């Protein structure tokens, strides 16, 4: 059903913010692929209206790119075909393997007690 909706629902993306701990900077990647580097400070997060404390980036609690509020832009549609529908469960597991591993590990510890 969702694959069918890719033919009708407009596509869009937010600019993404990621933290580089080596030089304490933020990298912003816009929906068109352009990159901007900004200082890795709380002031930068406040300016971008990202409601996360900079310490979460610095200690590694937030390690995946974060969407920046107010930066949504429509992008070119990419309707999904039969092959993409078959590949999507594998991609979903790959993208969330850290969560799946944690749940299985937690279940194993609780089951053993």
Secondary structure by P-SEA (a helix, b strand, c coil): ccccccccccccccbbbbbbcccbbbbbbcccbbbbbbcccaaaaaaacccccaaaaaaccccccccccccccccccccccaaaaaaaaaaaaaacaaaaaaaaaaaaaaaac
